[in-house]
Amino acid sequence: GDILDDYLRTDGVWILTRNKQFYKTNTEKECAEKCEAERNFNCRAFLFTRKKLQCLTLAENSKMTVMFNSTDAILYEKKIYFLQCKRGIGKDYRGTEARTWKGIPCQKWAEKTPHNPNYTPEKNPTAGLDENYCRNPDGDESGPWCYTTDPATRFDYCNIPECESQCMQCNGEDYHGEVSRTESGLECQHWGAQEPHVHGFTLKHYPEKDLKMNYCRNPDGELRPWCFTTSPTKRWEYCNIPLCTTRPPVSGLGSQCLSGKGEDYRGSVAVTESGNACQHWNTQFPHRHGWIPDRYPCKGLEENYCRNPDGEKRPWCYTVNSSIRWEYCAIPHCDGTEQGSPGTSNVPMQIPLPEECYRGKGQSYRGTTSITASGKKCQAWNSMFPHRHEKTPDRFPNADLRENYCRNPDGDNSPWCFTTDPSVTWEYCNVKRCDDRAQE
């Protein structure tokens, strides 16, 4: 296959890295070959600039350092460093498990105590002997192992799941396996329990999400299955569920018109309802975002087409207008009307009260503003993505936590909301305070 098939691609980003090498190449493939041949360090990723045709091989990937915008750059990251399962005997395993099957922490490969190692990063530069992660530098038939930090046990094997056992398709929304420990080894809290963590993910509220026992699940469109943990100091954590190597069966071509919320819409509309062109999903300019096609392979994030990957009211996109982060799209409705265009829909709509300001601290505000003061889109109150929280409609029944409308359930200074920007948890909203005298 193509050498680039082994990499995750993200357009328009740069990552900060200390350990890198510069090369002059004509294509991304040539740059990938430089990464494969790199001997100065373990090459986990490379950056390619389209104008300068510059190639940078990198020792770090986006899991290990910070990312920022760079319109001309393309980041390619080796998929193997994101894979947390082993294929065969796991000679190419590059995951981050660092404990033996008994739970004993591993010794760092570069250290000489408590055990003097035969396998070191210097002697075995291509074996991926980073930190104290489990590896299989000698092709042991029993799989990845490590030297242990227990002076009485020189080495032991690690419990790495097989890639074809208990695997998940896409982002694991349909995962129904029985893994019930997080990636760091913590036991999962039962979904029906509210101890040690209170939460809104119950079978009553999410009957279709298979929230059985304490099995890892993905009820809210996260990157992969997760669970609340039984540790009081760790609210939740991802689970170590490997991706299936076989692709999911293709269920039709997707809808070309709008039905329901349009989550299965796969048409080619690429303009918002106000006429702004859509930003390509695989770019990070002018707006940075987390909806990267390689990381959400089943959401249909092709080109710059309008999509609904997060269960919004209808399909939307980020716009190429730097002052407008996102907007809904006008998609033809499957019953012949056009959603989002005024005057064309015969679907009865609930007209909200024209409440454009708030009084006092805004605890009685019931308007429909869903944009923060800096222009960010609000996260729906019953959603836990991208931010987990306890301000749920069932816990604050009198706060009118509908949709993603700005509210003040906790007596803050003014209406606010959680944002859909993964890097900003919450912000006050773009709602003015009423002139109390005029109100009277």
FENPE-V538473 format. One record per residue. N is the residue number from 1. SS is DSSP state (hx for helix, st for strand, lp for the rest). PSI is psi in whole degrees, -180 to 180 (* if undefined). NEAR is the number of other ideal C-beta (glycine too) atoms within 12 Angstrom. Layout:
n->N ss->SS psi->PSI near->NEAR
n->N ss->SS psi->PSI near->NEAR
This chain:
n->1 ss->lp psi->179 near->7
n->2 ss->lp psi->137 near->13
n->3 ss->hx psi->-29 near->20
n->4 ss->hx psi->-12 near->25
n->5 ss->hx psi->-20 near->16
n->6 ss->hx psi->5 near->28
n->7 ss->st psi->149 near->34
n->8 ss->st psi->130 near->32
n->9 ss->st psi->134 near->33
n->10 ss->st psi->121 near->38
n->11 ss->st psi->148 near->34
n->12 ss->st psi->23 near->30
n->13 ss->st psi->159 near->35
n->14 ss->st psi->147 near->32
n->15 ss->st psi->145 near->32
n->16 ss->lp psi->124 near->21
n->17 ss->lp psi->142 near->28
n->18 ss->lp psi->-39 near->13
n->19 ss->lp psi->106 near->22
n->20 ss->st psi->162 near->27
n->21 ss->st psi->140 near->25
n->22 ss->st psi->138 near->21
n->23 ss->st psi->158 near->28
n->24 ss->st psi->117 near->16
n->25 ss->lp psi->161 near->26
n->26 ss->lp psi->-25 near->17
n->27 ss->lp psi->165 near->21
n->28 ss->hx psi->-36 near->29
n->29 ss->hx psi->-42 near->22
n->30 ss->hx psi->-37 near->22
n->31 ss->hx psi->-39 near->38
n->32 ss->hx psi->-38 near->31
n->33 ss->hx psi->-36 near->25
n->34 ss->hx psi->-39 near->32
n->35 ss->hx psi->-44 near->40
n->36 ss->hx psi->-34 near->23
n->37 ss->hx psi->-2 near->19
n->38 ss->lp psi->130 near->28
n->39 ss->lp psi->-4 near->14
n->40 ss->lp psi->-22 near->17
n->41 ss->lp psi->173 near->23
n->42 ss->lp psi->113 near->32
n->43 ss->lp psi->112 near->39
n->44 ss->lp psi->-18 near->36
n->45 ss->st psi->167 near->45
n->46 ss->st psi->154 near->47
n->47 ss->st psi->137 near->45
n->48 ss->st psi->128 near->40
n->49 ss->st psi->129 near->27
n->50 ss->lp psi->-37 near->21
n->51 ss->lp psi->-50 near->11
n->52 ss->lp psi->-11 near->17
n->53 ss->lp psi->44 near->21
n->54 ss->st psi->141 near->27
n->55 ss->st psi->126 near->34
n->56 ss->st psi->118 near->34
n->57 ss->st psi->140 near->36
n->58 ss->st psi->143 near->40
n->59 ss->lp psi->-20 near->29
n->60 ss->lp psi->159 near->30
n->61 ss->lp psi->-175 near->36
n->62 ss->lp psi->-17 near->31
n->63 ss->lp psi->-19 near->22
n->64 ss->lp psi->-10 near->23
n->65 ss->lp psi->-176 near->22
n->66 ss->lp psi->152 near->17
n->67 ss->st psi->146 near->30
n->68 ss->st psi->169 near->20
n->69 ss->st psi->142 near->22
n->70 ss->st psi->102 near->27
n->71 ss->st psi->-33 near->23
n->72 ss->st psi->-9 near->21
n->73 ss->st psi->152 near->34
n->74 ss->st psi->129 near->37
n->75 ss->st psi->127 near->41
n->76 ss->st psi->125 near->42
n->77 ss->st psi->135 near->38
n->78 ss->st psi->124 near->34
n->79 ss->hx psi->-31 near->29
n->80 ss->hx psi->-27 near->30
n->81 ss->hx psi->-4 near->31
n->82 ss->lp psi->-9 near->28
n->83 ss->lp psi->125 near->32
n->84 ss->lp psi->21 near->40
n->85 ss->lp psi->169 near->39
n->86 ss->st psi->146 near->33
n->87 ss->lp psi->122 near->28
n->88 ss->lp psi->-127 near->20
n->89 ss->lp psi->0 near->21
n->90 ss->lp psi->29 near->38
n->91 ss->lp psi->-29 near->26
n->92 ss->lp psi->14 near->27
n->93 ss->lp psi->127 near->38
n->94 ss->lp psi->28 near->37
n->95 ss->lp psi->-171 near->35
n->96 ss->lp psi->18 near->30
n->97 ss->lp psi->132 near->38
n->98 ss->lp psi->27 near->31
n->99 ss->st psi->153 near->32
n->100 ss->lp psi->172 near->30
n->101 ss->lp psi->-20 near->23
n->102 ss->lp psi->-5 near->19
n->103 ss->lp psi->8 near->20
n->104 ss->lp psi->129 near->28
n->105 ss->st psi->145 near->25
n->106 ss->st psi->151 near->37
n->107 ss->lp psi->145 near->34
n->108 ss->lp psi->139 near->24
n->109 ss->lp psi->-28 near->33
n->110 ss->lp psi->-8 near->19
n->111 ss->lp psi->162 near->20
n->112 ss->lp psi->6 near->14
n->113 ss->lp psi->147 near->14
n->114 ss->lp psi->-4 near->20
n->115 ss->lp psi->139 near->25
n->116 ss->lp psi->112 near->15
n->117 ss->lp psi->150 near->30
n->118 ss->lp psi->-28 near->18
n->119 ss->lp psi->121 near->27
n->120 ss->lp psi->162 near->22
n->121 ss->lp psi->-34 near->24
n->122 ss->lp psi->-45 near->14
n->123 ss->lp psi->-29 near->15
n->124 ss->lp psi->70 near->22
n->125 ss->lp psi->-19 near->19
n->126 ss->lp psi->5 near->21
n->127 ss->lp psi->0 near->30
n->128 ss->lp psi->36 near->32
n->129 ss->lp psi->68 near->35
n->130 ss->lp psi->146 near->33
n->131 ss->lp psi->-128 near->23
n->132 ss->lp psi->32 near->28
n->133 ss->lp psi->145 near->34
n->134 ss->lp psi->134 near->44
n->135 ss->st psi->172 near->43
n->136 ss->lp psi->70 near->33
n->137 ss->lp psi->-21 near->32
n->138 ss->lp psi->10 near->21
n->139 ss->lp psi->37 near->19
n->140 ss->lp psi->132 near->24
n->141 ss->lp psi->-24 near->13
n->142 ss->lp psi->-1 near->22
n->143 ss->lp psi->-173 near->31
n->144 ss->lp psi->147 near->43
n->145 ss->st psi->180 near->43
n->146 ss->st psi->160 near->44
n->147 ss->st psi->143 near->37
n->148 ss->st psi->164 near->31
n->149 ss->lp psi->4 near->25
n->150 ss->lp psi->116 near->21
n->151 ss->lp psi->-26 near->13
n->152 ss->lp psi->-13 near->12
n->153 ss->lp psi->107 near->22
n->154 ss->lp psi->-49 near->20
n->155 ss->st psi->163 near->33
n->156 ss->st psi->164 near->28
n->157 ss->st psi->160 near->29
n->158 ss->lp psi->153 near->38
n->159 ss->lp psi->83 near->31
n->160 ss->lp psi->125 near->38
n->161 ss->lp psi->149 near->34
n->162 ss->st psi->145 near->24
n->163 ss->lp psi->-26 near->27
n->164 ss->lp psi->-3 near->16
n->165 ss->lp psi->125 near->20
n->166 ss->lp psi->42 near->26
n->167 ss->lp psi->172 near->30
n->168 ss->st psi->150 near->38
n->169 ss->lp psi->157 near->26
n->170 ss->lp psi->-121 near->30
n->171 ss->lp psi->17 near->35
n->172 ss->lp psi->18 near->38
n->173 ss->lp psi->-29 near->33
n->174 ss->lp psi->16 near->24
n->175 ss->lp psi->126 near->34
n->176 ss->lp psi->24 near->23
n->177 ss->lp psi->-174 near->27
n->178 ss->lp psi->20 near->21
n->179 ss->lp psi->131 near->35
n->180 ss->lp psi->28 near->28
n->181 ss->st psi->149 near->32
n->182 ss->st psi->174 near->30
n->183 ss->lp psi->-20 near->31
n->184 ss->lp psi->4 near->25
n->185 ss->lp psi->5 near->27
n->186 ss->lp psi->144 near->30
n->187 ss->st psi->142 near->24
n->188 ss->st psi->146 near->39
n->189 ss->lp psi->142 near->34
n->190 ss->lp psi->138 near->25
n->191 ss->lp psi->-28 near->31
n->192 ss->lp psi->-7 near->20
n->193 ss->lp psi->155 near->22
n->194 ss->lp psi->20 near->17
n->195 ss->lp psi->136 near->14
n->196 ss->lp psi->-4 near->20
n->197 ss->lp psi->127 near->28
n->198 ss->lp psi->137 near->20
n->199 ss->lp psi->170 near->33
n->200 ss->lp psi->4 near->31
n->201 ss->lp psi->79 near->40
n->202 ss->lp psi->161 near->22
n->203 ss->lp psi->-32 near->19
n->204 ss->lp psi->-43 near->13
n->205 ss->lp psi->-24 near->22
n->206 ss->lp psi->65 near->26
n->207 ss->lp psi->-23 near->13
n->208 ss->lp psi->3 near->13
n->209 ss->lp psi->7 near->28
n->210 ss->lp psi->47 near->23
n->211 ss->lp psi->69 near->33
n->212 ss->lp psi->148 near->22
n->213 ss->lp psi->-130 near->21
n->214 ss->lp psi->35 near->27
n->215 ss->lp psi->145 near->32
n->216 ss->lp psi->134 near->41
n->217 ss->st psi->169 near->42
n->218 ss->lp psi->76 near->36
n->219 ss->lp psi->-12 near->37
n->220 ss->lp psi->21 near->33
n->221 ss->lp psi->30 near->35
n->222 ss->lp psi->179 near->35
n->223 ss->lp psi->-36 near->30
n->224 ss->lp psi->171 near->36
n->225 ss->lp psi->151 near->43
n->226 ss->st psi->179 near->44
n->227 ss->st psi->160 near->45
n->228 ss->st psi->146 near->40
n->229 ss->st psi->164 near->31
n->230 ss->lp psi->2 near->24
n->231 ss->lp psi->125 near->21
n->232 ss->lp psi->-23 near->13
n->233 ss->lp psi->-5 near->12
n->234 ss->lp psi->103 near->22
n->235 ss->lp psi->-49 near->25
n->236 ss->st psi->164 near->35
n->237 ss->st psi->153 near->28
n->238 ss->st psi->157 near->32
n->239 ss->st psi->158 near->38
n->240 ss->lp psi->72 near->41
n->241 ss->lp psi->117 near->41
n->242 ss->lp psi->153 near->34
n->243 ss->st psi->139 near->34
n->244 ss->lp psi->143 near->27
n->245 ss->lp psi->-21 near->18
n->246 ss->lp psi->142 near->11
n->247 ss->lp psi->151 near->13
n->248 ss->lp psi->151 near->19
n->249 ss->lp psi->140 near->11
n->250 ss->lp psi->121 near->11
n->251 ss->lp psi->80 near->15
n->252 ss->lp psi->-176 near->10
n->253 ss->lp psi->0 near->12
n->254 ss->lp psi->161 near->24
n->255 ss->st psi->144 near->25
n->256 ss->lp psi->1 near->22
n->257 ss->lp psi->175 near->25
n->258 ss->st psi->121 near->37
n->259 ss->lp psi->139 near->24
n->260 ss->lp psi->-132 near->20
n->261 ss->lp psi->-2 near->23
n->262 ss->lp psi->25 near->37
n->263 ss->lp psi->-23 near->27
n->264 ss->lp psi->11 near->26
n->265 ss->st psi->127 near->37
n->266 ss->lp psi->29 near->29
n->267 ss->lp psi->-175 near->29
n->268 ss->lp psi->21 near->23
n->269 ss->lp psi->130 near->34
n->270 ss->lp psi->31 near->27
n->271 ss->st psi->141 near->28
n->272 ss->st psi->171 near->31
n->273 ss->lp psi->-19 near->28
n->274 ss->lp psi->2 near->20
n->275 ss->lp psi->5 near->17
n->276 ss->lp psi->138 near->28
n->277 ss->st psi->148 near->23
n->278 ss->st psi->146 near->37
n->279 ss->lp psi->143 near->37
n->280 ss->lp psi->139 near->29
n->281 ss->lp psi->-31 near->35
n->282 ss->lp psi->11 near->28
n->283 ss->lp psi->160 near->33
n->284 ss->lp psi->23 near->31
n->285 ss->lp psi->135 near->25
n->286 ss->lp psi->-5 near->24
n->287 ss->lp psi->127 near->33
n->288 ss->lp psi->144 near->30
n->289 ss->lp psi->171 near->39
n->290 ss->lp psi->-1 near->33
n->291 ss->lp psi->70 near->40
n->292 ss->lp psi->125 near->30
n->293 ss->hx psi->-42 near->26
n->294 ss->hx psi->-28 near->31
n->295 ss->hx psi->-15 near->30
n->296 ss->lp psi->72 near->30
n->297 ss->lp psi->-15 near->27
n->298 ss->lp psi->14 near->31
n->299 ss->lp psi->-1 near->30
n->300 ss->lp psi->31 near->32
n->301 ss->lp psi->68 near->36
n->302 ss->lp psi->149 near->25
n->303 ss->lp psi->-129 near->22
n->304 ss->lp psi->34 near->29
n->305 ss->lp psi->145 near->34
n->306 ss->lp psi->134 near->43
n->307 ss->st psi->169 near->43
n->308 ss->lp psi->75 near->36
n->309 ss->lp psi->-15 near->40
n->310 ss->lp psi->18 near->36
n->311 ss->lp psi->29 near->28
n->312 ss->lp psi->-178 near->32
n->313 ss->lp psi->-34 near->27
n->314 ss->lp psi->172 near->34
n->315 ss->lp psi->150 near->46
n->316 ss->st psi->179 near->44
n->317 ss->st psi->160 near->47
n->318 ss->st psi->148 near->42
n->319 ss->st psi->162 near->32
n->320 ss->lp psi->-2 near->25
n->321 ss->lp psi->115 near->21
n->322 ss->lp psi->-20 near->16
n->323 ss->lp psi->-7 near->13
n->324 ss->lp psi->106 near->26
n->325 ss->lp psi->-49 near->30
n->326 ss->st psi->162 near->39
n->327 ss->st psi->157 near->31
n->328 ss->st psi->160 near->33
n->329 ss->st psi->154 near->38
n->330 ss->lp psi->98 near->32
n->331 ss->lp psi->132 near->41
n->332 ss->st psi->130 near->27
n->333 ss->st psi->147 near->26
n->334 ss->lp psi->-17 near->19
n->335 ss->lp psi->11 near->15
n->336 ss->lp psi->-11 near->14
n->337 ss->lp psi->171 near->22
n->338 ss->st psi->118 near->23
n->339 ss->lp psi->132 near->34
n->340 ss->lp psi->-11 near->30
n->341 ss->lp psi->127 near->23
n->342 ss->lp psi->138 near->12
n->343 ss->lp psi->-5 near->10
n->344 ss->lp psi->-16 near->18
n->345 ss->lp psi->132 near->21
n->346 ss->lp psi->11 near->12
n->347 ss->lp psi->127 near->18
n->348 ss->lp psi->133 near->7
n->349 ss->lp psi->145 near->15
n->350 ss->lp psi->116 near->9
n->351 ss->lp psi->116 near->8
n->352 ss->lp psi->155 near->16
n->353 ss->lp psi->139 near->13
n->354 ss->lp psi->78 near->10
n->355 ss->lp psi->98 near->24
n->356 ss->lp psi->1 near->22
n->357 ss->st psi->168 near->26
n->358 ss->st psi->155 near->32
n->359 ss->lp psi->148 near->25
n->360 ss->lp psi->-125 near->18
n->361 ss->lp psi->1 near->21
n->362 ss->lp psi->19 near->33
n->363 ss->lp psi->-19 near->23
n->364 ss->lp psi->3 near->21
n->365 ss->lp psi->128 near->35
n->366 ss->lp psi->28 near->27
n->367 ss->lp psi->-176 near->29
n->368 ss->lp psi->19 near->27
n->369 ss->lp psi->135 near->32
n->370 ss->lp psi->33 near->33
n->371 ss->st psi->138 near->30
n->372 ss->st psi->174 near->29
n->373 ss->lp psi->-28 near->22
n->374 ss->lp psi->7 near->20
n->375 ss->lp psi->10 near->27
n->376 ss->lp psi->149 near->35
n->377 ss->st psi->141 near->39
n->378 ss->st psi->145 near->43
n->379 ss->lp psi->143 near->39
n->380 ss->lp psi->142 near->33
n->381 ss->lp psi->-31 near->32
n->382 ss->lp psi->9 near->28
n->383 ss->lp psi->150 near->33
n->384 ss->lp psi->19 near->32
n->385 ss->lp psi->133 near->34
n->386 ss->lp psi->-2 near->29
n->387 ss->lp psi->128 near->30
n->388 ss->lp psi->144 near->27
n->389 ss->lp psi->174 near->33
n->390 ss->lp psi->8 near->23
n->391 ss->lp psi->65 near->34
n->392 ss->lp psi->155 near->28
n->393 ss->lp psi->-34 near->24
n->394 ss->lp psi->-26 near->22
n->395 ss->lp psi->-22 near->21
n->396 ss->lp psi->67 near->22
n->397 ss->lp psi->-22 near->13
n->398 ss->lp psi->4 near->14
n->399 ss->lp psi->1 near->28
n->400 ss->lp psi->51 near->25
n->401 ss->lp psi->70 near->34
n->402 ss->lp psi->149 near->25
n->403 ss->lp psi->-130 near->27
n->404 ss->lp psi->34 near->33
n->405 ss->lp psi->144 near->36
n->406 ss->lp psi->134 near->44
n->407 ss->st psi->174 near->42
n->408 ss->lp psi->75 near->32
n->409 ss->lp psi->-19 near->32
n->410 ss->lp psi->16 near->21
n->411 ss->lp psi->31 near->17
n->412 ss->lp psi->-174 near->23
n->413 ss->lp psi->-30 near->17
n->414 ss->lp psi->171 near->29
n->415 ss->lp psi->145 near->44
n->416 ss->st psi->179 near->42
n->417 ss->st psi->161 near->46
n->418 ss->st psi->148 near->37
n->419 ss->st psi->161 near->36
n->420 ss->lp psi->4 near->38
n->421 ss->lp psi->116 near->29
n->422 ss->lp psi->-23 near->23
n->423 ss->lp psi->-7 near->18
n->424 ss->lp psi->110 near->25
n->425 ss->lp psi->-51 near->20
n->426 ss->st psi->162 near->30
n->427 ss->st psi->157 near->29
n->428 ss->st psi->158 near->30
n->429 ss->st psi->165 near->37
n->430 ss->lp psi->63 near->26
n->431 ss->lp psi->130 near->33
n->432 ss->st psi->155 near->21
n->433 ss->st psi->137 near->21
n->434 ss->lp psi->149 near->22
n->435 ss->lp psi->104 near->12
n->436 ss->hx psi->-34 near->11
n->437 ss->hx psi->-43 near->7
n->438 ss->hx psi->-36 near->10
n->439 ss->hx psi->-43 near->14
n->440 ss->lp psi->* near->7
